[in-house]
Amino acid sequence: MAIAKEAHTRSVELGLTLKDIAFVMGHTTEVHQQNYGRFIPTGTFAKFNKQMVA
């Protein structure tokens, strides 16, 4: 659980997508969202997309 929280907290900084985090943890994105979705900070995807455009 700590890995998921840390990965999502630093996802933009580390360039991690939800798919990346789920893969490293050994499950699908669907399973990840069901179990760890609460750790995805508000605005994470918007921040990631902004970094990708820059």
C-alpha positions as CSV (number, residue, x, y, z in Angstrom):
1,M,0.0,0.0,0.0
2,A,2.8,2.4,0.8
3,I,4.3,1.8,-2.7
4,A,1.0,2.8,-4.4
5,K,0.7,6.0,-2.3
6,E,4.3,7.1,-2.9
7,A,4.1,6.2,-6.6
8,H,1.0,8.3,-7.1
9,T,2.3,11.2,-5.0
10,R,5.4,11.4,-7.2
11,S,3.9,10.2,-10.5
12,V,4.4,13.5,-12.3
13,E,7.9,14.0,-11.0
14,L,8.9,10.4,-12.0
15,G,6.9,10.3,-15.2
16,L,4.8,7.4,-14.1
17,T,1.4,6.6,-15.6
18,L,-1.3,4.6,-13.8
19,K,-0.5,1.7,-16.2
20,D,3.2,1.9,-15.1
21,I,2.3,1.8,-11.4
22,A,-0.1,-1.0,-11.8
23,F,2.3,-3.1,-13.9
24,V,5.1,-2.7,-11.3
25,M,2.7,-3.8,-8.6
26,G,1.7,-6.8,-10.6
27,H,-1.9,-6.2,-11.5
28,T,-4.1,-4.5,-14.1
29,T,-5.1,-0.9,-14.1
30,E,-8.7,-1.9,-13.3
31,V,-7.6,-3.8,-10.2
32,H,-5.3,-1.0,-9.2
33,Q,-8.0,1.6,-9.4
34,Q,-10.4,-0.5,-7.4
35,N,-7.8,-1.1,-4.6
36,Y,-5.6,2.0,-4.7
37,G,-7.6,4.7,-6.5
38,R,-7.9,6.6,-3.3
39,F,-4.2,7.4,-3.5
40,I,-4.4,9.2,-6.8
41,P,-4.1,12.9,-5.9
42,T,-6.6,15.3,-7.4
43,G,-5.2,16.8,-10.6
44,T,-2.5,14.1,-11.1
45,F,-3.6,13.4,-14.7
46,A,-3.8,17.1,-15.6
47,K,-0.3,17.7,-14.2
48,F,1.1,14.7,-16.1
49,N,-0.6,15.8,-19.3
50,K,0.8,19.4,-18.8
51,Q,4.3,18.0,-18.4
52,M,3.9,15.8,-21.5
53,V,3.0,18.9,-23.7
54,A,5.8,21.0,-22.4
